[in-house]
């Protein structure tokens, strides 16, 4: 009888515990169901725990910024110092016609005068050697690296013994992406070639690299000037009196010492650098950005601080225009 009484007492208590447990399970199930009904997407569920859908569910790389800063500007032949490009500038504040506001909407912006881009030739767009002194290995390496090159006859300023013009033979290596660079650049800028090379050498070379005649004008050595600091300086005032919408790209910064706020110093090109990507990956994006600016000088100053660089190299501000 005592065992039966104990069993009767134990059984109701067990049933009570199970009922309590089931009630708790039902309670949590109701809460979970309410959460599911109030959650419109799996992306939002992930956001509750601080995750984004692409971070775990996708292995695709994130898109890289369109704008890339210029790497360190090599200035070894001008001194031991080098100038490092600064962080990318802020978003453009003005545009040529219609631009995106960053949220998919298109807005009208004031029309701007077309950007004028002045391009150097040697070691900026091409690299040339006298064919007789060119190592055969360098030509082979360039061919293997898919660097385009050609041989050219050009008229020298020297005369033959009979007074006839001397013919020089040169081998010209094109900087990778040159043709595409000129094509895309001509779509939003006026192109001017400005070289310290002689016309007898530079004219047939430019005819070869620019058969479409995308350069609106070509300036050769006689158009450069001499200053107390350097010879063959490229004074942009011969092209425009308004320096807000003109830039010069040159591997030799002293070429634009008179207008340091308008210069873009680029890394010199040689065929020994087969993986050069400066034109399409670095310089072109920068020029596109500048084409949207009302005044290019503040952007270029913040990026390169060229006035300070010239002062370090003994050229005072009084020598600038």
Buried (B, 14 or more C-beta within 10 A) or exposed (E): EEEEEEEEEEEEEEEEEEEEEEEEEEEEEEEEEEEEEEEEEEEEBBEEEEEEBEEEEEEEEEEEEEEBBBEEBBBEEBEEEEBEBEEBBEEBEEBBEEBEEEEEEEEEBEEBEEBBBBBBBBBBBBBBBEBEEBEEEBBEBBEEBEBBBEEBEBBEEEEEEEEEEEEBEBBBBBBBBBBEBBEBBBEBBBBBBBBBBBBBBBBBBBEEBBEEEBBEEBBBBEBBBEBEBBEBBBBBEEBBEEBBBBBBBBBBBBBBBBBBBBBBBBBBBBBEBEEBBBBBEBBBBBBBBBBBBBBBBEBBBEBBBBBEBBEEBEBEEEBBE
